[in-house]
Amino acid sequence: MAEILTPDICVIGAGSGGLSVAAAAAAFGVPVVLVERGKMGGDCLNVGCVPSKSLIAAASHAAAFTRAAEFGVIGEAPRVDFARVRAHIQRVIAAIAPNDSMERFTALGVRVIAGTARFTDATTVAVDDAFEIKARRFVIAAGSAPAIPPIAGLADVPYLTNETIFDLAACPEHLVVIGAGAVGLELAQAFRRLGAAVAVIEAATPLGKEDPECVAVVLDALAREKVSLRAGAPVARVAARNSKVQVVLAGATGEETIEGTHLLVAAGRAPNLASLGLERAGIESTPQGITVDRKLRTSNKRVYAIGDVAGRPHLTHVANYHAGLVIRHALFRLPVRVNHDAIPRVTFTDPELAHVGLTEAEARERRYRIAVQRWPYHDNDRAQAERATAGHIKVITTRRGRILGATIVGRNAGELIATWTLAINQGLNIRAFATAVVAYPTLAEIGKRAAITRFSAGLTSPVVRRIIALLRRLG
């Protein structure tokens, strides 16, 4: 007979968002049950952000050898030991895993159950017929999985996703990537630097949500590293031949075949909905995710949905943001309103591409009267010292100077975007950046110089010149 549990909160999914809700609820002394059918830590720790950034770090060290001569450092070309690269990735995961472990959360006061959760009615979740959970509130944080496009022949060939590519024992000889979003391009560049030939195929526009002029800087860098990219090239079919994978592209002038030893599908994410039994609980959903209101409540007001399962954007820090809103609303009845306009995102290529707020196109679509400020890495002393001069910052403001959005493409863009995220959250005017004192020499000066350009035109205006002349005569 199933054990009946009656916590205040039941969280489904032990990824980043679910763990944040469970830890916060337990810290406030609230009885909470956490259900996870896979590994604690979810995709981010095990097959997503952590392993991918660990791979990128290894690849960046390999790439550093190719540029060392520019700094007067002469050495032999690197030899990549892929088994040790894989071991590095696993060590990083193992170092972080205790923070997300069942033991730690049990010690925090969370009842952790391993199993598959499914709703049996509007107020009950069953876990593998071993438990019935009747909670006051439920939080669905079930995450997402790689989306597999309906390509003819794909089911009949071996292919990789982010869930399997980090298990490779050897570097691919020739990796073909379907999808030129952030994940596809990050992994493409990393494997190219580790020795693979790489071709990327994108049916639409690479990094299509990002600012086109900034995306161009990334694509130029990838081209210089000999990552082959086919944009606007839908895949007609795939097939296996002679231990290789053939990807056939449908073009206006005929078909083109790209052959590789390995195929990576990086065509987006799909929410994990199938096993939840949402219809039994009266929870509405679409193929894009569970339908939620501004408070992240589902059509069943006892149930919240957060993170990837609640639709885009599919980012770990969004799940954590959602978790904070749910805790405030579910535990303290505080008014909350989800707003993704001030959520940053980063593509961890080299150069990095980071964005927060509105792009120029989005600001114009919303009929803002805008001003655009830019400043290049090339004119920054620290960038010159490090020979990292590719890229620029682009800031979108209202005519009065309120910051609406910022995009940075270049070295450490993911770190630099944090300041602009704070500025948008606080509704700051770009004047705040123009008057700030920034340490020299740092890349952060790029943002200040962009802000100063907004006011530099006024320095040569006739009115300003007359005021200065008058003050000079007055002594």
Secondary structure, 3 states (H helix, E strand, C coil): CCEEECCCEEEECCCHHHHHHHHHHHHCCCCEEEEECCCCCHHHHHCCHHHHHHHHHHHHHHHHHHHHHHHCCCCCCCCCCHHHHHHHHHHHHHHHHHHHCHHHHHHCCCEEEECCEEEEECCEEEECCCEEECCCEEEECCCEEECCCCCECHHHCCCECCCCHHHCCCCCCEEEEECCCHHHHHHHHHHHHCCCEEEEEECCCCCCCCCHHHHHHHHHHHHHCCCEEEECCCEEEEEEECCEEEEEEEECCEEEEEEECEEEECCCEEECCCCCCHHHHCCCEECCEECCCCCCECCCCCEEECHHHHCCCCCHHHHHHHHHHHHHHHHHCCCCCCCCCCCCEEECCCCEEEEEECCHHHHHHCCCCEEEEEEEHHHCHHHHHCCCCCCEEEEEEECCCEEEEEEEEECCHHHHHHHHHHHHHCCCECHHHHHCCCCCCCCCHHHHHHHHHHHHHHHHCHHHHHHHHHHHHCC
